[in-house]
Amino acid sequence: MVEWQDSGLPITKQAEQLGFNRPSLYYKPVEPSAEEGAIKHQFDEVYKKYPFLGPVG
């Protein structure tokens, strides 16, 4: 994919050739917290109980 060291091309050119924007190469996804999971679960429960209200958010 991207050669971070000892490459003949700068990172910007490598990203361009791969069709990525450079900042996306540095993004590291973060796992959702337990609290966030619990809140999403509560939203799901409300939606299951009252589906006629439509989706939340």
N, C-alpha and C positions, 0 to 999 in steps of 0.2 A: 504494500500500500504506500505509505509515506516513509521515505528514508529521512530520519531525523538527524543523522550524523553522516559525515563523509559522503555526501551526495553532490553531484555536479550541478544540481538544480536547487535554487532557493525553495523554501517551504511554500512561498506564495505561488510560484510557478507549478510546483507539484500539485497543490490544491486546485489550481486552475485547470490543469490537465485532467484531474480526476472529477471535475465538476462540483467541487466542494468550495464553500467559502472558508477562508483560513480560520476564523474564530471557532467554527464547528469542530475543528481538529482538536481543540483543547478542552472541549466540553466533557465532563465526567458525570454521568447520571448519578443521582442520589436516590437511594431506596426511601420510600415513604415511611414516615414514623409510625409507630403503633397507634398514636393518637389520631393521625390522619386516617389510618385504616379503620379505626373505630367510628370516626365521624362518617366516613363513606358507607359503612355498614348501616349506620342509623338512617342515612338518606335512603338506602335501598329498602329498609324496613318500612319507612313512610311511603315510599312509592308502591310497594307491594300492597300495603293496606289501603291506599287511596290512589289507584292508578288513573282514575278519571281526572285528577288534578294536573296530570301531565308530568313530564320530567322536571327535575329540579336543576336549576342552574344553567 
